[in-house]
């Protein structure tokens, strides 16, 4: 009788976890992916330059990355729900402070630090770790793809929503409205209330390993270090485009509505790309899949900046980039779970993501700084091309297998 109840619970309860986790991913990823739409109207009213806004978004990305492993470790120990509830509160407060900022410092504190920490405590790493503990190992890559696609859906929805709110109510009230939306996160997080000893992981013999031991093991593992260094490039590329693409389109004399269309298309085709990545990663080599993703990005960006920028090329670029946008996330997180199991996945996946956000910081900040210095975004575009080639190289030797441990310390699925 008890066995039947447990089995029924294991089939149905993860569905609720996945559904609520996907909604949280859409909410946390949506507003921060639409920040680029606020740049020009905010700067026009405040009289600030693009470096000021770029630094705020760079701080946001760095805080997001710095907070993710810390919040991941807290979720591993104290439970995912508590961390996600904190995410909604910080995210909402940061957007409100950004709306009322009358100095660059307030912008950097609200739109930068608080929003970044809010996204970090509700990021993919936190949500996907909860998925991993409640989904069998053979289905993780696919479920990771579903969760990543949900974040993509947030980008798809919030691109036109943000521009529509700005057109109807102005940038200030739009930020306030979005801050209210973030308060739904603590409610949606209730089904994700477990920690590292919850879910399917609790039904298996967990190996005894402390947090410092997990860190030493991971930081001495060659494939993990290569994976971490390569994910830096993903952050650089996507954060630069998210923050600066609307301004880039405007500089080229293309109607502003194409920036909205482009980011919405990136979000939509990102859904397809993320789901496909989960499916492909379930069946083929994840490291080699990542090699092809980064090569594809470099080729695409090089072609885009060499060809004349027109509405047509903007749309084609957005569609193809959307397919490659977050397709790196499912195989990257799945590789961390394969290497080390799920006991410290929030922390170890968070460290990999911190590298991503260091790249995001540089992509966003350099975008604004080099534009103000040279009057063009071209140097950052070409740097992204070079970094994509670097990422393809470092992913090539990664080994898709569990870390070697004594038999009693084998990674728990």
C-alpha positions as CSV (number, residue, x, y, z in Angstrom):
1,X,0.0,0.0,0.0
2,X,2.8,2.4,1.0
3,X,4.8,1.4,-2.1
4,X,1.8,2.2,-4.4
5,X,1.4,5.6,-2.8
6,X,5.1,6.5,-3.2
7,X,5.1,5.4,-6.8
8,X,2.0,7.4,-7.6
9,X,3.5,10.4,-5.9
10,X,6.7,10.1,-7.8
11,X,4.7,10.2,-11.1
12,X,2.4,13.1,-10.3
13,X,4.3,15.4,-8.0
14,X,7.2,16.2,-10.3
15,X,4.7,17.4,-12.9
16,X,3.6,20.1,-10.5
17,X,7.2,20.9,-9.7
18,X,8.1,21.2,-13.4
19,X,5.0,23.3,-14.2
20,X,5.6,25.8,-11.3
21,X,9.3,25.9,-12.0
22,X,8.7,26.7,-15.6
23,X,6.4,29.6,-14.6
24,X,9.1,30.9,-12.3
25,X,11.7,30.7,-15.0
26,X,9.5,32.7,-17.3
27,X,8.9,35.4,-14.7
28,X,12.5,35.7,-13.6
29,X,13.9,35.7,-17.1
30,X,11.3,37.9,-18.7
31,X,11.8,41.4,-17.3
32,X,15.6,41.3,-17.2
33,X,15.7,40.2,-20.9
34,X,13.6,43.3,-21.7
35,X,16.0,45.8,-20.0
36,X,17.3,47.0,-23.4
37,X,13.9,48.6,-24.2
38,X,14.3,50.9,-21.1
39,X,17.7,52.2,-22.1
40,X,16.9,55.0,-24.6
41,X,13.8,56.4,-22.9
42,X,15.4,56.4,-19.5
43,X,18.6,58.0,-20.7
44,X,16.7,60.6,-22.7
45,X,14.8,61.7,-19.6
46,X,17.7,61.4,-17.1
47,X,20.5,62.8,-19.3
48,X,22.8,59.9,-18.5
49,X,25.1,58.2,-21.1
50,X,25.1,54.6,-22.3
51,X,28.0,53.7,-20.1
52,X,25.9,54.5,-17.0
53,X,23.0,52.2,-18.1
54,X,25.5,49.6,-19.3
55,X,27.2,49.6,-16.0
56,X,23.9,49.0,-14.2
57,X,23.1,46.0,-16.4
58,X,26.7,44.8,-16.0
59,X,26.3,44.9,-12.2
60,X,23.0,43.1,-12.6
61,X,24.6,40.3,-14.5
62,X,27.5,40.1,-12.1
63,X,25.2,40.0,-9.0
64,X,23.1,37.4,-10.8
65,X,26.2,35.2,-11.3
66,X,27.8,35.9,-7.9
67,X,24.5,35.1,-6.1
68,X,23.6,31.9,-8.0
69,X,26.1,29.5,-6.3
70,X,25.4,31.1,-2.9
71,X,21.7,30.8,-3.3
72,X,22.2,27.4,-4.8
73,X,24.0,26.2,-1.8
74,X,21.3,27.7,0.5
75,X,18.6,26.0,-1.6
76,X,20.5,22.7,-1.3
77,X,20.6,23.0,2.5
78,X,17.5,24.9,3.5
79,X,15.0,24.3,0.7
80,X,14.3,25.8,-2.7
81,X,11.0,27.5,-1.7
82,X,12.7,29.9,0.8
83,X,15.3,31.0,-1.8
84,X,12.7,31.5,-4.5
85,X,10.5,33.5,-2.1
86,X,13.4,35.8,-1.4
87,X,14.0,36.1,-5.2
88,X,10.5,37.5,-5.7
89,X,10.9,40.1,-3.0
90,X,14.4,41.3,-4.1
91,X,13.4,41.3,-7.8
92,X,10.3,43.4,-7.1
93,X,12.2,45.8,-4.8
94,X,14.9,46.3,-7.4
95,X,12.5,47.1,-10.2
96,X,10.8,49.7,-8.0
97,X,14.1,51.3,-7.0
98,X,15.1,51.4,-10.7
99,X,11.8,53.2,-11.5
100,X,12.4,55.9,-8.9
101,X,16.2,56.2,-9.4
102,X,17.2,59.9,-9.7
103,X,21.0,59.2,-9.5
104,X,23.2,56.7,-11.3
105,X,23.9,55.1,-7.8
106,X,20.2,54.4,-7.3
107,X,20.0,52.9,-10.8
108,X,23.0,50.7,-10.1
109,X,21.6,49.6,-6.7
110,X,18.1,48.9,-7.9
111,X,18.3,47.8,-11.5
112,X,21.8,46.5,-11.0
113,X,22.4,44.8,-7.6
114,X,18.9,44.0,-6.3
115,X,17.5,42.9,-9.7
116,X,20.6,40.8,-10.2
117,X,20.3,39.1,-6.8
118,X,16.6,38.6,-7.4
119,X,17.3,36.8,-10.7
120,X,20.2,34.9,-9.2
121,X,18.1,33.5,-6.4
122,X,15.4,32.4,-8.9
123,X,17.7,31.5,-11.8
124,X,17.9,28.4,-13.9
125,X,20.4,26.8,-11.5
126,X,18.0,26.9,-8.6
127,X,15.0,25.7,-10.6
128,X,16.8,23.0,-12.6
129,X,18.5,21.6,-9.5
130,X,15.0,21.1,-8.1
131,X,14.0,19.4,-11.3
132,X,17.0,17.1,-11.2
133,X,16.2,15.8,-7.7
134,X,12.7,14.8,-8.8
135,X,13.2,13.5,-12.3
136,X,15.0,10.2,-13.3
137,X,18.5,10.7,-14.7
138,X,17.6,9.4,-18.1
139,X,15.0,12.3,-18.5
140,X,17.0,15.2,-17.0
141,X,18.4,16.6,-20.2
142,X,14.9,16.8,-21.7
143,X,13.3,18.3,-18.6
144,X,16.2,20.8,-18.4
145,X,15.3,21.8,-22.0
146,X,11.7,22.3,-21.0
147,X,12.7,24.5,-18.1
148,X,15.1,26.5,-20.3
149,X,12.4,26.9,-22.9
150,X,10.1,28.3,-20.2
151,X,12.7,31.0,-19.6
152,X,12.7,31.6,-23.3
153,X,9.0,32.0,-23.3
154,X,9.4,34.7,-20.7
155,X,11.7,36.6,-23.1
156,X,9.2,36.0,-26.0
157,X,6.3,37.4,-23.9
158,X,8.1,40.3,-22.1
159,X,9.7,41.8,-25.3
160,X,6.3,43.0,-26.8
161,X,4.8,43.3,-23.3
162,X,7.5,45.7,-22.1
163,X,7.5,47.8,-25.2
164,X,3.7,47.9,-25.1
165,X,3.7,49.0,-21.5
166,X,6.3,51.7,-22.2
167,X,4.3,53.0,-25.1
168,X,1.1,53.1,-23.0
169,X,2.3,54.1,-19.6
170,X,6.0,55.2,-19.9
171,X,9.1,53.5,-18.8
172,X,8.6,54.4,-15.1
173,X,5.2,52.9,-14.6
174,X,6.1,49.9,-16.7
175,X,8.9,49.0,-14.2
176,X,6.4,49.4,-11.3
177,X,3.9,47.1,-13.1
178,X,6.5,44.4,-13.7
179,X,7.7,44.7,-10.1
180,X,4.2,43.7,-9.0
181,X,4.3,40.6,-11.3
182,X,7.4,39.4,-9.4
183,X,5.4,39.0,-6.2
184,X,3.8,35.9,-7.7
185,X,7.1,34.0,-7.5
186,X,6.8,33.1,-3.8
187,X,3.4,31.5,-4.4
188,X,4.5,29.6,-7.4
189,X,7.5,28.3,-5.5
190,X,5.5,26.4,-2.8
191,X,5.7,23.0,-4.7
192,X,9.5,23.4,-4.9
193,X,9.9,23.3,-1.2
194,X,12.4,20.4,-1.0
195,X,16.1,20.5,-0.6
196,X,19.0,18.1,-1.5
197,X,17.6,15.3,0.6
198,X,14.2,15.5,-1.1
199,X,12.6,13.8,-4.2
200,X,14.1,10.9,-6.0
201,X,17.6,11.6,-4.6
202,X,16.3,10.7,-1.2
203,X,15.3,7.2,-2.4
204,X,18.9,6.4,-3.3
205,X,21.9,6.0,-1.1
206,X,23.5,9.4,-1.0
207,X,27.3,9.6,-0.7
208,X,28.7,11.4,2.3
209,X,30.4,14.5,1.0
210,X,30.6,17.9,2.6
211,X,30.4,21.2,0.7
212,X,34.1,21.9,0.9
213,X,34.9,18.4,-0.3
214,X,32.5,18.9,-3.2
215,X,34.2,22.2,-4.1
216,X,37.7,20.7,-4.0
217,X,36.6,17.8,-6.1
218,X,34.9,20.0,-8.8
219,X,37.7,22.6,-8.9
220,X,40.2,19.8,-9.5
221,X,38.2,18.2,-12.3
222,X,39.5,19.1,-15.8
223,X,36.2,18.7,-17.6
224,X,34.4,20.8,-15.1
225,X,36.9,23.6,-15.4
226,X,36.7,23.5,-19.2
227,X,32.9,23.6,-19.0
228,X,33.1,26.6,-16.6
229,X,35.5,28.6,-18.8
230,X,33.4,27.9,-21.9
231,X,30.1,29.1,-20.3
232,X,31.8,32.5,-19.8
233,X,31.4,33.0,-23.6
234,X,27.7,32.2,-23.6
235,X,27.1,35.0,-21.1
236,X,29.2,37.5,-23.0
237,X,27.4,37.0,-26.2
238,X,23.8,36.9,-25.1
239,X,24.0,39.7,-22.5
240,X,25.5,42.1,-25.0
241,X,22.7,41.4,-27.4
242,X,20.0,41.6,-24.8
243,X,21.2,45.0,-23.4
244,X,22.3,46.7,-26.6
245,X,20.5,45.3,-29.6
246,X,17.6,47.8,-29.5
247,X,20.1,50.7,-29.4
248,X,22.1,49.0,-32.2
249,X,19.1,48.7,-34.4
250,X,18.2,52.4,-33.7
251,X,21.8,53.5,-34.6
252,X,21.4,51.7,-38.0
253,X,18.3,53.8,-38.8
254,X,16.0,50.8,-38.6
255,X,12.5,51.3,-37.2
256,X,12.3,50.6,-33.5
257,X,9.5,48.1,-33.9
258,X,12.1,45.7,-35.5
259,X,14.0,45.6,-32.2
260,X,10.8,44.4,-30.5
261,X,10.2,41.9,-33.3
262,X,13.8,40.7,-33.1
263,X,13.9,40.1,-29.4
264,X,10.5,38.4,-29.5
265,X,11.7,36.2,-32.3
266,X,14.8,35.3,-30.3
267,X,12.6,34.4,-27.4
268,X,10.2,32.3,-29.5
269,X,12.9,30.4,-31.4
270,X,14.8,30.1,-28.2
271,X,11.9,27.9,-27.0
272,X,12.4,25.6,-30.0
273,X,16.2,25.7,-29.6
274,X,16.0,24.9,-25.8
275,X,13.5,22.0,-26.3
276,X,15.6,20.6,-29.2
277,X,18.8,20.9,-27.1
278,X,17.2,18.9,-24.3
279,X,16.2,16.2,-26.9
280,X,19.5,16.2,-28.6
281,X,21.5,16.1,-25.4
282,X,19.5,13.1,-24.3
283,X,20.8,11.1,-27.3
284,X,24.1,12.5,-28.5
285,X,27.4,13.8,-27.1
286,X,26.7,16.9,-25.0
287,X,30.3,18.3,-25.3
288,X,30.3,18.0,-29.1
289,X,26.8,19.5,-29.3
290,X,28.1,22.5,-27.4
291,X,31.1,22.8,-29.8
292,X,28.7,23.1,-32.7
293,X,26.5,25.6,-30.9
294,X,29.4,28.0,-30.2
295,X,30.8,27.6,-33.8
296,X,27.3,28.4,-35.1
297,X,27.1,31.5,-33.1
298,X,30.4,32.8,-34.3
299,X,29.5,32.2,-38.0
300,X,26.1,33.8,-37.6
301,X,27.4,37.0,-35.9
302,X,30.2,37.4,-38.4
303,X,27.8,37.1,-41.3
304,X,25.4,39.5,-39.7
305,X,27.9,42.3,-39.1
306,X,29.5,41.9,-42.6
307,X,26.2,42.0,-44.4
308,X,24.1,45.2,-44.8
309,X,21.8,45.7,-41.8
310,X,18.2,45.8,-43.0
311,X,14.9,44.8,-41.4
312,X,15.2,41.5,-43.3
313,X,18.7,40.6,-42.0
314,X,17.7,41.6,-38.5
315,X,14.8,39.2,-38.6
316,X,16.9,36.3,-40.1
317,X,19.6,37.0,-37.5
318,X,17.0,36.9,-34.7
319,X,15.5,33.6,-35.8
320,X,18.8,31.8,-36.1
321,X,20.3,33.3,-32.9
322,X,17.1,32.3,-31.1
323,X,17.8,28.7,-32.0
324,X,21.2,29.0,-30.5
325,X,20.4,31.4,-27.6
326,X,20.0,29.2,-24.5
327,X,20.5,25.9,-26.2
328,X,23.7,25.7,-24.2
329,X,21.9,25.5,-20.8
330,X,20.4,22.0,-20.9
331,X,23.6,20.2,-22.0
332,X,25.8,22.3,-19.6
333,X,23.6,21.6,-16.5
334,X,23.2,18.0,-17.5
335,X,27.0,17.6,-17.7
336,X,27.4,18.9,-14.2
337,X,24.8,16.4,-12.9
338,X,26.5,13.6,-14.8
339,X,29.9,14.5,-13.4
340,X,28.9,15.0,-9.7
341,X,25.4,13.9,-9.1
342,X,22.7,16.0,-7.6
343,X,23.7,16.4,-3.9
344,X,25.5,19.7,-4.5
345,X,24.1,20.5,-7.9
346,X,22.7,24.0,-6.9
347,X,26.2,25.0,-5.8
348,X,28.3,23.4,-8.5
349,X,25.9,24.4,-11.3
350,X,25.9,27.9,-9.8
351,X,29.6,28.2,-10.0
352,X,29.5,27.3,-13.7
353,X,26.8,30.0,-14.1
354,X,28.9,32.5,-12.2
355,X,31.4,32.2,-15.1
356,X,28.6,32.9,-17.5
357,X,27.7,36.0,-15.6
358,X,31.2,37.3,-15.5
359,X,31.0,37.1,-19.3
360,X,27.7,38.9,-19.1
361,X,29.2,41.7,-17.1
362,X,31.9,42.2,-19.6
363,X,29.6,41.9,-22.6
364,X,27.1,44.5,-21.3
365,X,29.7,46.9,-19.8
366,X,32.1,46.8,-22.8
367,X,29.1,47.3,-25.1
368,X,28.4,50.7,-23.5
369,X,32.0,51.7,-22.8
370,X,33.4,50.9,-26.3
371,X,30.3,52.5,-27.9
372,X,30.9,55.8,-26.0
373,X,34.6,55.6,-26.9
374,X,34.5,54.7,-30.6
375,X,30.9,55.4,-31.5
376,X,30.2,51.9,-32.7
377,X,29.4,48.4,-31.4
378,X,31.5,46.6,-33.9
379,X,34.5,45.9,-31.6
380,X,32.3,44.0,-29.2
381,X,30.6,42.1,-32.0
382,X,34.0,40.9,-33.2
383,X,35.2,40.0,-29.8
384,X,32.1,37.8,-29.4
385,X,33.0,36.0,-32.6
386,X,36.5,35.3,-31.3
387,X,35.2,34.1,-28.0
388,X,32.8,31.8,-29.7
389,X,35.7,30.1,-31.4
390,X,37.5,29.8,-28.0
391,X,34.4,28.2,-26.5
392,X,34.2,25.6,-29.3
393,X,37.9,24.7,-28.6
394,X,37.6,24.3,-24.9
395,X,34.4,22.1,-25.0
396,X,36.0,19.6,-27.4
397,X,38.1,17.7,-24.8
398,X,35.3,17.6,-22.1
399,X,34.4,14.0,-21.0
400,X,30.8,13.1,-20.4
401,X,31.1,10.7,-17.5
402,X,30.9,10.7,-13.7
403,X,33.9,11.7,-11.7
404,X,36.0,8.8,-10.5
405,X,35.3,8.0,-6.8
406,X,35.5,5.0,-4.6
407,X,32.6,2.7,-5.1
408,X,30.8,3.8,-1.9
409,X,31.1,7.4,-3.1
410,X,29.6,7.0,-6.6
411,X,27.5,9.9,-7.7
412,X,23.9,9.5,-6.6
413,X,21.4,10.0,-9.3
